[in-house]
Amino acid sequence: MRNLGKLDWRLPWAPFFVTCMTASRIAWGQDEVDPEEVAPTDIEESAPETAAEPVDLEEDDDTTEEDVNPEIAQEKSPTQPPPSSNTKKTSPSKAPASRAKKAKPVKPVKPKVDYSKVPWTYHQKRCDLGASLGVGWINDPAFDLFQAKNAHPTLGARGAYSFFTDGPLSVAGVLRYESFGAQGEAREIPTALRVHTGTLGAEARYHFDPRTYAYGRLGLGLWYAESYLGEAGDPMRMHLEDLGFSGDISLGAAVRVAGSPDGRVRAPRVHVFFEGGFAYNSALSLVYEMSESGALRPAPVDLGALSMAGPSLALGAMVSY
């Protein structure tokens, strides 16, 4: 309303302001104006026409400065950036659906199981098949007929079945096979010896945990020996065959290296074992005879007896189920 009041006294001075602006533009050479166009009479005549329209300030008391002067309204209004043409409008109904598609299902976390606290059923009650490599010692001087050293390599195999369990204890029946051989010379005559031993025994086991156990074994059985004097293919070659009693006692330990740790499940498992023991075998009588296919039948050659008792060590692996 105050701006409208100021506008009333400015209107009579409008011709004067127009004349001054025109004169300044002519002076600077910016425009050439026809004097007739800016004659004072014309300006004076047009001035009353502009001022002849009084503004009724009392008709609308609600008129504000913004209604009269749009520039003031534009200055007071908050600046809003123009909408960008690159802005993509997303539908609120489609947003949750797209998020639901991208969300990955959460896999349930399996709780960790302490297998030492679950039943050890099939860690103890099981069948075993295994093989071993070892070394044995024969301290009898008669063994020098076949080998200068007392130590000889051994090859073994075993099978077992656990038939009794009670807490950490278990008992298994064990069937073992072991073989060793030696070759040498006696008075420049080639000699050879091969011994096969089979025993059946019981093995008591104490399980420290589902992976490790210690055991002791006692076995009884038989041995079969075969020996030769002379070169192969020589008609004068002599040989012997004999059968005797065998027994052994061993202590060892085994560790599971592969297979299921859950003793409630019957599954294949692999164990590595190491054992040491002492074997007692009845003496082998070294009495050689000529074979029936020989050209001559001389008297038997008696070289005494060989005691095959001695300590042994073995390292092996077995698969249990």
C-alpha positions, 0 to 999 in steps of 0.5 A, a space after each residue: 500500500 505504501 508503494 502505491 502512495 509513492 506512485 501518485 507524486 511521481 506521475 507528474 514528473 514523468 515527462 521531465 524524466 523522459 526528456 532527460 533520458 532522451 537528451 542523454 542518449 542523443 549526447 552519447 550518440 546511442 540513438 537519434 530521436 526525432 524532436 517531434 517524437 519527444 515534444 514536451 506538448 506530447 509528453 504533457 498531453 500523455 501525462 494526464 492520461 496516465 495520472 487520470 486513472 486513480 487507484 482505489 486504495 480502499 476497495 480491497 484492504 487485503 491487497 499486499 505489496 506482493 500483489 502490486 509489485 511481482 518483483 517483491 514477491 519473487 524476492 521473498 519467495 524461496 528459491 526452488 531449483 528447476 526440475 532436472 530433466 535427467 531425474 528419474 522418477 521412481 514409483 514408490 510401489 515398485 521400490 520395495 519389490 526391487 529391493 526384495 529381489 536383490 536381497 539374498 537369503 540368509 543361510 542358517 548358521 550351523 552350531 558347532 558340535 563338540 564331537 568329544 561330547 557326543 557318543 563315540 560309538 563308531 570310533 570304537 565299534 568298527 572293522 579295520 584293515 591295514 598294512 605296515 612296514 617295519 624292522 625286526 632284529 634277530 640276535 642269534 649268531 646263526 642268523 649270520 648264515 643269511 645276513 651279516 646284520 641283525 636287522 631285517 625289514 618286515 612287511 605286515 598286514 592286519 585285520 581287526 573287529 571291535 566286539 566290546 566297548 565300555 566307556 573309553 575302553 574297547 577290545 578287538 580281535 586281531 588277525 595279523 600276517 608278517 613276513 621277512 626274508 634274508 639272503 647270504 652265503 655260508 662257506 661261499 654257498 648261497 643261502 636264502 631264508 623266508 619266514 611267514 608268521 600268522 597270529 590271532 590275538 586280542 587288542 585292548 584299546 584306550 581312547 583318549 578322545 575321538 581321534 587318538 587311542 593307545 593299545 596293547 596286543 597279545 597274539 599267538 600263532 604259527 610260523 612257516 619257514 623255507 630256506 635254501 642252500 645253493 644256487 637256483 637251478 643247481 641240481 645239488 641245491 638243498 632246502 628245508 621247510 619247517 613249521 613252529 609256534 609264534 607269539 608276540 606282545 606289542 604296544 602302540 598308538 593310533 591317530 585318525 587322520 581322515 574321515 568323519 569326526 562324528 562317532 554317531 555315524 558309521 563311515 570310512 576313517 583312516 588311521 595311522 599307527 606306530 607300534 613296538 613289541 617283542 616276538 617269540 618264535 620257536 627255534 628253526 632247525 637248520 637241517 637241509 636235505 637234497 630235493 627228490 629231483 636231485 641227481 644224488 641223495 647225499 646225507 642231510 646237512 645240519 647247520 644247527 638251529 636259529 632262534 628267531 625271537 627278537 624286538 620289532 618296530 612297525 609303522 602303518 596305516 589302516 582303514 576302519 568302517 
